[in-house]
Amino acid sequence: MWQDDHFIENNKPTPNEQLKFLKHIQQILQSGTFTSTYKFALLISITRLAIEQGQDTGAVLHLEYQDIAEKFIDLYWKQSLPFQFNQYEPFTIHQSTGKQAKIISEIQNAQQQFKTLAALRKDVLYWNRLKRTVATTVKQMPVVYLQNLNGQTVEFFYNLEDSKQSLKLLPKVMYCLRQFSEIIEELCQKRWIDFVRLNKQNLVVLDGLPDLDEFMFAPSRNQLGQVADFLIDLQQCQCFYCGKSLKNSKYAVDHFIPWSLYPADTGHNFVLADEKCNSQKSNYLASQQFLHQWQERNHLHDQSIIREISQLGFLTDLQRSHRVADWAYKQAIENEYLVWLGAKDKKILNKIGFVTQTGP
């Protein structure tokens, strides 16, 4: 029995199987029927959860529907707010070809009571009730129809019959989601934007607008000022990267694991950097020296990070943040990403270590 389990866990998909998986993603986006944006949200949500909860093996992965619901709320919160552009009146984006998508309506009800998603998370009763409501819609709608291609159901993500209590990803799917997350995110976001822009109910306002993607997917900088107030004390008024004093200088809250790699605001991922380091690091992973420094910081100050940043409504889960980091650096090594060493220096990271220094 152990041998069977061991075989399944280590039975990673072959290159051909990985290509076939990407073809299935392409088929969903090209041949699937879309009457709302839920399928895009489901693909992005299960991809992010595979990173947070999964491993680089061929094993199955069980995803709780309430965890998926939480990702849906994260994705739709900003998009449920009124969109305003130039002279137009504030406008709520329609996410369905019919009446407004139910999840949007539920989130808008919450937005009547809570100004921010962070504030909503602090009201545990309301937050859990909203997650249950969204989870029910997810189970009844996109989970049922995601794998329907040209009128036929092709079960390559999960078996519907086995996914009544939790979403059970089939063997090798978890590995592929983790391997191709950036591609899946980019494809889904592009198709999501196209769907919204071309929806007849949005067309009059959105036709030709240049910054729709920024409104829908750019990170929200709300409340990061309060995070900075906490980090300035935690870091003793020093830049996390260069160690210089932040007194009388401009600084910014940086996502240690870049937003472009993993778009989520989590408490342990925040560090404070001076303006120069923040700009030079940009969307790169930092060197492994900085990784160890960040991990040590998180272990040392875990309780104060949880106490202070969770009060602002951000998720604070050290293990989850470090699992995302493990995934990100494995991707960097396998794919030989450039990583930032500080100042203008960057190097390629591979299985041997750092090689090939590059200029600015």
C-alpha positions as a Markdown table, in Angstrom:
| # | Residue | x | y | z |
|---|---|---|---|---|
| 1 | Met | 0.0 | 0.0 | 0.0 |
| 2 | Trp | 2.8 | 2.4 | 0.9 |
| 3 | Gln | 4.4 | 1.7 | -2.5 |
| 4 | Asp | 1.2 | 2.7 | -4.2 |
| 5 | Asp | 0.9 | 5.9 | -2.2 |
| 6 | His | 4.6 | 6.7 | -2.7 |
| 7 | Phe | 4.2 | 6.1 | -6.5 |
| 8 | Ile | 1.1 | 8.4 | -6.7 |
| 9 | Glu | 2.8 | 11.2 | -4.7 |
| 10 | Asn | 6.0 | 11.1 | -6.8 |
| 11 | Asn | 4.4 | 10.3 | -10.2 |
| 12 | Lys | 4.8 | 13.8 | -11.6 |
| 13 | Pro | 3.2 | 14.5 | -15.0 |
| 14 | Thr | 5.4 | 13.9 | -18.1 |
| 15 | Pro | 6.2 | 16.8 | -20.4 |
| 16 | Asn | 3.5 | 15.6 | -22.8 |
| 17 | Glu | 0.9 | 15.4 | -20.0 |
| 18 | Gln | 1.8 | 18.9 | -18.9 |
| 19 | Leu | 1.3 | 20.2 | -22.5 |
| 20 | Lys | -2.0 | 18.4 | -22.6 |
| 21 | Phe | -3.0 | 20.1 | -19.4 |
| 22 | Leu | -2.2 | 23.5 | -20.8 |
| 23 | Lys | -4.3 | 22.6 | -23.9 |
| 24 | His | -7.2 | 21.8 | -21.6 |
| 25 | Ile | -6.9 | 25.2 | -20.0 |
| 26 | Gln | -6.8 | 26.7 | -23.5 |
| 27 | Gln | -9.9 | 24.7 | -24.5 |
| 28 | Ile | -11.8 | 26.0 | -21.5 |
| 29 | Leu | -11.0 | 29.6 | -22.3 |
| 30 | Gln | -11.7 | 29.2 | -26.0 |
| 31 | Ser | -14.5 | 26.6 | -26.3 |
| 32 | Gly | -16.2 | 26.9 | -22.9 |
| 33 | Thr | -19.5 | 28.8 | -22.6 |
| 34 | Phe | -19.3 | 31.9 | -20.5 |
| 35 | Thr | -22.4 | 33.6 | -19.1 |
| 36 | Ser | -20.5 | 35.1 | -16.2 |
| 37 | Thr | -17.0 | 35.5 | -14.9 |
| 38 | Tyr | -17.2 | 32.7 | -12.3 |
| 39 | Lys | -15.1 | 30.2 | -14.3 |
| 40 | Phe | -12.2 | 32.7 | -14.5 |
| 41 | Ala | -12.4 | 33.2 | -10.8 |
| 42 | Leu | -12.5 | 29.5 | -10.1 |
| 43 | Leu | -9.4 | 28.8 | -12.3 |
| 44 | Ile | -7.5 | 31.5 | -10.5 |
| 45 | Ser | -8.7 | 30.5 | -7.1 |
| 46 | Ile | -7.8 | 26.8 | -7.3 |
| 47 | Thr | -4.4 | 27.8 | -8.8 |
| 48 | Arg | -3.6 | 30.0 | -5.9 |
| 49 | Leu | -4.8 | 27.4 | -3.4 |
| 50 | Ala | -2.6 | 24.7 | -5.1 |
| 51 | Ile | 0.4 | 27.0 | -4.4 |
| 52 | Glu | -0.7 | 27.6 | -0.7 |
| 53 | Gln | -1.7 | 24.1 | 0.2 |
| 54 | Gly | -0.1 | 21.8 | -2.3 |
| 55 | Gln | 3.2 | 20.2 | -3.2 |
| 56 | Asp | 5.2 | 19.5 | -6.3 |
| 57 | Thr | 4.0 | 15.9 | -6.6 |
| 58 | Gly | 1.5 | 14.0 | -8.7 |
| 59 | Ala | -0.8 | 13.5 | -5.7 |
| 60 | Val | -4.5 | 14.5 | -5.4 |
| 61 | Leu | -5.4 | 17.7 | -3.5 |
| 62 | His | -8.6 | 18.3 | -1.6 |
| 63 | Leu | -9.7 | 22.0 | -1.5 |
| 64 | Glu | -12.4 | 23.1 | 0.9 |
| 65 | Tyr | -15.2 | 25.1 | -0.7 |
| 66 | Gln | -15.0 | 27.8 | 2.0 |
| 67 | Asp | -11.3 | 28.3 | 1.1 |
| 68 | Ile | -12.3 | 28.7 | -2.6 |
| 69 | Ala | -15.1 | 31.1 | -1.5 |
| 70 | Glu | -12.5 | 33.2 | 0.3 |
| 71 | Lys | -10.5 | 33.5 | -2.9 |
| 72 | Phe | -13.6 | 34.5 | -4.8 |
| 73 | Ile | -14.3 | 37.3 | -2.3 |
| 74 | Asp | -10.7 | 38.5 | -2.5 |
| 75 | Leu | -11.0 | 38.6 | -6.3 |
| 76 | Tyr | -14.5 | 40.2 | -6.5 |
| 77 | Trp | -14.3 | 42.7 | -3.7 |
| 78 | Lys | -12.5 | 45.5 | -5.6 |
| 79 | Gln | -14.5 | 44.8 | -8.8 |
| 80 | Ser | -17.8 | 45.1 | -6.9 |
| 81 | Leu | -17.0 | 48.8 | -6.0 |
| 82 | Pro | -18.2 | 51.6 | -8.3 |
| 83 | Phe | -15.9 | 52.2 | -11.2 |
| 84 | Gln | -15.4 | 55.8 | -12.2 |
| 85 | Phe | -13.6 | 57.1 | -15.3 |
| 86 | Asn | -13.3 | 60.7 | -16.3 |
| 87 | Gln | -16.7 | 62.4 | -16.8 |
| 88 | Tyr | -18.8 | 59.2 | -16.4 |
| 89 | Glu | -21.0 | 58.5 | -13.4 |
| 90 | Pro | -19.8 | 55.8 | -11.0 |
| 91 | Phe | -20.6 | 52.5 | -12.6 |
| 92 | Thr | -20.9 | 48.9 | -11.3 |
| 93 | Ile | -19.3 | 46.5 | -13.7 |
| 94 | His | -21.7 | 43.7 | -14.8 |
| 95 | Gln | -20.1 | 40.3 | -14.4 |
| 96 | Ser | -22.9 | 38.3 | -16.1 |
| 97 | Thr | -24.7 | 38.5 | -19.4 |
| 98 | Gly | -28.0 | 38.4 | -17.5 |
| 99 | Lys | -28.8 | 40.0 | -14.2 |
| 100 | Gln | -25.9 | 40.9 | -11.9 |
| 101 | Ala | -23.9 | 37.9 | -10.7 |
| 102 | Lys | -25.2 | 36.7 | -7.3 |
| 103 | Ile | -21.7 | 36.8 | -5.6 |
| 104 | Ile | -21.3 | 40.5 | -6.7 |
| 105 | Ser | -24.7 | 41.3 | -5.1 |
| 106 | Glu | -23.7 | 39.5 | -1.9 |
| 107 | Ile | -20.4 | 41.4 | -1.7 |
| 108 | Gln | -22.1 | 44.7 | -2.4 |
| 109 | Asn | -24.4 | 44.1 | 0.5 |
| 110 | Ala | -21.4 | 43.6 | 2.7 |
| 111 | Gln | -19.8 | 46.8 | 1.3 |
| 112 | Gln | -22.8 | 48.7 | 2.6 |
| 113 | Gln | -21.6 | 47.8 | 6.2 |
| 114 | Phe | -17.9 | 47.5 | 5.7 |
| 115 | Lys | -15.7 | 50.0 | 4.0 |
| 116 | Thr | -12.8 | 47.5 | 3.4 |
| 117 | Leu | -12.4 | 43.8 | 3.0 |
| 118 | Ala | -10.0 | 44.0 | 6.0 |
| 119 | Ala | -12.8 | 45.4 | 8.2 |
| 120 | Leu | -15.2 | 42.7 | 7.0 |
| 121 | Arg | -12.7 | 39.9 | 7.9 |
| 122 | Lys | -12.7 | 41.3 | 11.5 |
| 123 | Asp | -16.5 | 40.6 | 11.8 |
| 124 | Val | -16.1 | 36.8 | 12.1 |
| 125 | Leu | -19.9 | 36.1 | 12.1 |
| 126 | Tyr | -20.6 | 38.1 | 8.9 |
| 127 | Trp | -17.4 | 36.9 | 7.3 |
| 128 | Asn | -18.2 | 33.2 | 7.8 |
| 129 | Arg | -21.8 | 33.7 | 6.7 |
| 130 | Leu | -20.6 | 35.4 | 3.5 |
| 131 | Lys | -18.1 | 32.6 | 2.8 |
| 132 | Arg | -20.8 | 29.9 | 3.2 |
| 133 | Thr | -23.1 | 31.8 | 0.8 |
| 134 | Val | -20.4 | 32.2 | -1.8 |
| 135 | Ala | -19.3 | 28.6 | -1.3 |
| 136 | Thr | -22.8 | 27.4 | -2.1 |
| 137 | Thr | -22.9 | 29.4 | -5.4 |
| 138 | Val | -19.4 | 28.2 | -6.3 |
| 139 | Lys | -20.5 | 24.5 | -5.9 |
| 140 | Gln | -23.8 | 25.0 | -7.8 |
| 141 | Met | -22.4 | 27.1 | -10.7 |
| 142 | Pro | -18.8 | 27.2 | -11.9 |
| 143 | Val | -17.7 | 23.8 | -10.4 |
| 144 | Val | -20.5 | 22.1 | -12.2 |
| 145 | Tyr | -19.9 | 23.8 | -15.6 |
| 146 | Leu | -16.2 | 24.5 | -15.7 |
| 147 | Gln | -15.3 | 21.3 | -17.5 |
| 148 | Asn | -18.2 | 21.5 | -20.0 |
| 149 | Leu | -16.7 | 21.9 | -23.5 |
| 150 | Asn | -19.0 | 22.2 | -26.5 |
| 151 | Gly | -21.8 | 20.5 | -24.6 |
| 152 | Gln | -19.7 | 17.7 | -23.3 |
| 153 | Thr | -18.2 | 17.3 | -19.8 |
| 154 | Val | -14.5 | 16.4 | -19.9 |
| 155 | Glu | -13.3 | 15.7 | -16.3 |
| 156 | Phe | -9.6 | 16.5 | -16.4 |
| 157 | Phe | -9.5 | 18.8 | -13.3 |
| 158 | Tyr | -11.8 | 16.9 | -10.9 |
| 159 | Asn | -14.5 | 14.3 | -10.8 |
| 160 | Leu | -17.8 | 16.0 | -10.0 |
| 161 | Glu | -19.2 | 13.0 | -8.2 |
| 162 | Asp | -16.2 | 12.9 | -5.8 |
| 163 | Ser | -16.3 | 16.7 | -5.2 |
| 164 | Lys | -19.6 | 17.1 | -3.2 |
| 165 | Gln | -18.0 | 17.8 | 0.2 |
| 166 | Ser | -14.7 | 19.3 | -1.1 |
| 167 | Leu | -13.1 | 19.8 | -4.5 |
| 168 | Lys | -10.9 | 16.8 | -5.1 |
| 169 | Leu | -8.3 | 17.7 | -7.8 |
| 170 | Leu | -7.3 | 14.6 | -9.8 |
| 171 | Pro | -3.7 | 13.2 | -9.7 |
| 172 | Lys | -1.1 | 15.5 | -11.4 |
| 173 | Val | -3.5 | 18.5 | -11.6 |
| 174 | Met | -2.0 | 20.1 | -8.5 |
| 175 | Tyr | 1.5 | 19.8 | -9.9 |
| 176 | Cys | 0.5 | 21.5 | -13.2 |
| 177 | Leu | -1.4 | 24.3 | -11.5 |
| 178 | Arg | 1.7 | 25.1 | -9.4 |
| 179 | Gln | 4.0 | 24.8 | -12.5 |
| 180 | Phe | 1.9 | 27.0 | -14.8 |
| 181 | Ser | 0.3 | 29.4 | -12.3 |
| 182 | Glu | 1.7 | 32.6 | -13.9 |
| 183 | Ile | 0.4 | 31.5 | -17.4 |
| 184 | Ile | -3.0 | 30.6 | -16.0 |
| 185 | Glu | -3.4 | 33.9 | -14.1 |
| 186 | Glu | -2.4 | 35.9 | -17.1 |
| 187 | Leu | -4.7 | 34.1 | -19.5 |
| 188 | Cys | -7.7 | 34.1 | -17.1 |
| 189 | Gln | -7.2 | 37.8 | -16.3 |
| 190 | Lys | -7.0 | 38.7 | -20.0 |
| 191 | Arg | -10.2 | 36.7 | -20.9 |
| 192 | Trp | -12.0 | 38.1 | -17.8 |
| 193 | Ile | -11.2 | 41.7 | -18.8 |
| 194 | Asp | -12.4 | 40.9 | -22.4 |
| 195 | Phe | -15.6 | 39.4 | -21.1 |
| 196 | Val | -16.4 | 42.4 | -19.0 |
| 197 | Arg | -15.4 | 44.9 | -21.6 |
| 198 | Leu | -17.5 | 43.2 | -24.3 |
| 199 | Asn | -20.5 | 42.6 | -22.1 |
| 200 | Lys | -23.3 | 44.7 | -23.7 |
| 201 | Gln | -24.3 | 46.0 | -20.3 |
| 202 | Asn | -20.8 | 47.5 | -19.8 |
| 203 | Leu | -20.0 | 48.4 | -23.4 |
| 204 | Val | -21.2 | 52.0 | -23.4 |
| 205 | Val | -19.0 | 53.0 | -20.4 |
| 206 | Leu | -16.1 | 50.6 | -20.8 |
| 207 | Asp | -15.5 | 50.6 | -24.6 |
| 208 | Gly | -11.9 | 51.7 | -25.2 |
| 209 | Leu | -11.0 | 52.5 | -21.6 |
| 210 | Pro | -7.3 | 52.0 | -21.1 |
| 211 | Asp | -7.1 | 51.1 | -17.4 |
| 212 | Leu | -9.7 | 48.5 | -16.8 |
| 213 | Asp | -7.1 | 45.9 | -15.9 |
| 214 | Glu | -5.7 | 48.2 | -13.2 |
| 215 | Phe | -9.1 | 48.7 | -11.7 |
| 216 | Met | -9.9 | 45.0 | -11.7 |
| 217 | Phe | -6.6 | 43.4 | -10.7 |
| 218 | Ala | -4.0 | 45.9 | -9.5 |
| 219 | Pro | -3.2 | 45.5 | -5.8 |
| 220 | Ser | -5.1 | 47.7 | -3.4 |
| 221 | Arg | -2.9 | 50.0 | -1.4 |
| 222 | Asn | -5.6 | 50.7 | 1.1 |
| 223 | Gln | -4.5 | 50.3 | 4.7 |
| 224 | Leu | -0.9 | 49.7 | 3.9 |
| 225 | Gly | -0.1 | 53.0 | 5.6 |
| 226 | Gln | -1.2 | 51.4 | 8.9 |
| 227 | Val | 1.0 | 48.3 | 8.1 |
| 228 | Ala | 3.9 | 50.7 | 7.5 |
| 229 | Asp | 3.3 | 52.3 | 11.0 |
| 230 | Phe | 3.7 | 48.8 | 12.6 |
| 231 | Leu | 6.7 | 47.8 | 10.4 |
| 232 | Ile | 8.6 | 51.1 | 11.1 |
| 233 | Asp | 8.8 | 50.0 | 14.8 |
| 234 | Leu | 9.4 | 46.4 | 14.1 |
| 235 | Gln | 12.3 | 47.2 | 11.8 |
| 236 | Gln | 13.6 | 49.9 | 14.2 |
| 237 | Cys | 13.2 | 52.5 | 11.4 |
| 238 | Gln | 15.5 | 50.7 | 9.1 |
| 239 | Cys | 15.1 | 49.5 | 5.5 |
| 240 | Phe | 14.6 | 45.7 | 5.5 |
| 241 | Tyr | 17.1 | 45.4 | 2.6 |
| 242 | Cys | 19.9 | 47.9 | 2.9 |
| 243 | Gly | 19.5 | 48.6 | 6.6 |
| 244 | Lys | 19.7 | 52.4 | 6.1 |
| 245 | Ser | 17.6 | 54.7 | 8.4 |
| 246 | Leu | 14.1 | 55.5 | 7.1 |
| 247 | Lys | 14.1 | 58.8 | 9.0 |
| 248 | Asn | 13.4 | 61.7 | 6.8 |
| 249 | Ser | 13.2 | 59.5 | 3.7 |
| 250 | Lys | 10.4 | 58.1 | 1.6 |
| 251 | Tyr | 9.6 | 54.4 | 2.0 |
| 252 | Ala | 7.0 | 51.8 | 0.9 |
| 253 | Val | 5.5 | 48.6 | 2.0 |
| 254 | Asp | 7.0 | 45.9 | -0.2 |
| 255 | His | 5.6 | 42.4 | -1.0 |
| 256 | Phe | 8.6 | 40.2 | -0.2 |
| 257 | Ile | 7.2 | 37.6 | -2.6 |
| 258 | Pro | 6.3 | 39.9 | -5.5 |
| 259 | Trp | 2.7 | 40.6 | -6.2 |
| 260 | Ser | 3.3 | 39.6 | -9.8 |
| 261 | Leu | 4.3 | 36.1 | -8.8 |
| 262 | Tyr | 1.6 | 35.6 | -6.1 |
| 263 | Pro | -1.1 | 38.4 | -6.0 |
| 264 | Ala | -2.2 | 38.3 | -2.3 |
| 265 | Asp | -1.9 | 40.6 | 0.7 |
| 266 | Thr | -0.7 | 38.5 | 3.6 |
| 267 | Gly | 0.7 | 39.9 | 6.9 |
| 268 | His | 4.0 | 38.0 | 7.0 |
| 269 | Asn | 4.8 | 39.0 | 3.4 |
| 270 | Phe | 5.1 | 42.7 | 4.1 |
| 271 | Val | 8.4 | 44.4 | 4.6 |
| 272 | Leu | 9.3 | 48.1 | 4.7 |
| 273 | Ala | 11.8 | 49.3 | 2.2 |
| 274 | Asp | 13.2 | 52.7 | 1.3 |
| 275 | Glu | 12.1 | 54.2 | -2.0 |
| 276 | Lys | 15.4 | 53.3 | -3.8 |
| 277 | Cys | 15.4 | 49.6 | -2.7 |
| 278 | Asn | 11.7 | 49.2 | -3.4 |
| 279 | Ser | 12.2 | 50.6 | -6.9 |
| 280 | Gln | 15.3 | 48.5 | -7.6 |
| 281 | Lys | 13.8 | 45.2 | -6.3 |
| 282 | Ser | 10.7 | 45.9 | -8.4 |
| 283 | Asn | 9.0 | 42.6 | -9.3 |
| 284 | Tyr | 12.1 | 40.4 | -8.7 |
| 285 | Leu | 12.5 | 37.8 | -6.0 |
| 286 | Ala | 15.1 | 38.8 | -3.5 |
| 287 | Ser | 18.3 | 36.7 | -3.0 |
| 288 | Gln | 18.3 | 33.7 | -0.7 |
| 289 | Gln | 20.2 | 35.8 | 1.8 |
| 290 | Phe | 17.2 | 38.1 | 2.1 |
| 291 | Leu | 14.9 | 35.0 | 2.1 |
| 292 | His | 16.6 | 33.7 | 5.2 |
| 293 | Gln | 16.5 | 37.1 | 6.8 |
| 294 | Trp | 12.7 | 37.3 | 6.1 |
| 295 | Gln | 12.0 | 33.9 | 7.4 |
| 296 | Glu | 14.0 | 34.6 | 10.6 |
| 297 | Arg | 12.1 | 37.9 | 11.0 |
| 298 | Asn | 8.8 | 36.1 | 10.7 |
| 299 | His | 9.7 | 33.4 | 13.2 |
| 300 | Leu | 11.1 | 35.9 | 15.7 |
| 301 | His | 8.1 | 38.3 | 15.5 |
| 302 | Asp | 5.3 | 35.9 | 14.5 |
| 303 | Gln | 3.1 | 36.7 | 17.5 |
| 304 | Ser | 3.4 | 40.5 | 17.1 |
| 305 | Ile | 2.8 | 40.3 | 13.3 |
| 306 | Ile | -0.3 | 38.2 | 14.0 |
| 307 | Arg | -1.5 | 40.5 | 16.8 |
| 308 | Glu | -1.0 | 43.8 | 15.0 |
| 309 | Ile | -1.5 | 43.1 | 11.3 |
| 310 | Ser | -4.5 | 40.7 | 11.7 |
| 311 | Gln | -6.2 | 43.6 | 13.6 |
| 312 | Leu | -6.0 | 45.5 | 10.3 |
| 313 | Gly | -7.9 | 42.6 | 8.7 |
| 314 | Phe | -5.1 | 41.0 | 6.7 |
| 315 | Leu | -4.5 | 37.3 | 6.7 |
| 316 | Thr | -1.6 | 36.3 | 8.9 |
| 317 | Asp | -0.6 | 32.7 | 8.5 |
| 318 | Leu | 3.2 | 32.1 | 8.8 |
| 319 | Gln | 3.1 | 28.6 | 7.4 |
| 320 | Arg | 1.0 | 29.6 | 4.4 |
| 321 | Ser | 3.4 | 32.6 | 3.6 |
| 322 | His | 6.4 | 30.3 | 3.9 |
| 323 | Arg | 4.8 | 27.6 | 1.7 |
| 324 | Val | 4.2 | 30.3 | -1.0 |
| 325 | Ala | 7.9 | 31.3 | -0.7 |
| 326 | Asp | 9.1 | 27.7 | -1.0 |
| 327 | Trp | 7.0 | 27.4 | -4.2 |
| 328 | Ala | 8.3 | 30.7 | -5.6 |
| 329 | Tyr | 12.0 | 29.9 | -5.0 |
| 330 | Lys | 11.6 | 26.4 | -6.5 |
| 331 | Gln | 10.1 | 28.0 | -9.6 |
| 332 | Ala | 13.0 | 30.4 | -9.7 |
| 333 | Ile | 15.6 | 27.6 | -9.5 |
| 334 | Glu | 13.8 | 25.4 | -12.0 |
| 335 | Asn | 13.3 | 28.2 | -14.5 |
| 336 | Glu | 16.5 | 30.2 | -13.8 |
| 337 | Tyr | 14.8 | 33.5 | -12.8 |
| 338 | Leu | 16.8 | 36.6 | -12.2 |
| 339 | Val | 16.9 | 37.4 | -8.5 |
| 340 | Trp | 17.7 | 40.8 | -6.9 |
| 341 | Leu | 20.9 | 40.9 | -4.7 |
| 342 | Gly | 20.5 | 44.5 | -3.6 |
| 343 | Ala | 21.4 | 47.9 | -5.2 |
| 344 | Lys | 21.6 | 47.3 | -9.0 |
| 345 | Asp | 22.8 | 43.7 | -8.8 |
| 346 | Lys | 20.9 | 40.7 | -10.1 |
| 347 | Lys | 21.9 | 37.1 | -10.8 |
| 348 | Ile | 20.3 | 34.1 | -12.3 |
| 349 | Leu | 19.3 | 31.4 | -9.8 |
| 350 | Asn | 19.6 | 27.8 | -10.7 |
| 351 | Lys | 20.2 | 24.4 | -9.1 |
| 352 | Ile | 23.9 | 25.1 | -8.6 |
| 353 | Gly | 23.3 | 28.4 | -6.9 |
| 354 | Phe | 23.8 | 31.9 | -8.2 |
| 355 | Val | 25.4 | 32.2 | -11.6 |
| 356 | Thr | 25.8 | 34.8 | -14.4 |
| 357 | Gln | 25.8 | 38.3 | -12.8 |
| 358 | Thr | 24.0 | 40.9 | -14.8 |
| 359 | Gly | 24.0 | 44.7 | -14.8 |
| 360 | Pro | 21.2 | 47.0 | -13.8 |
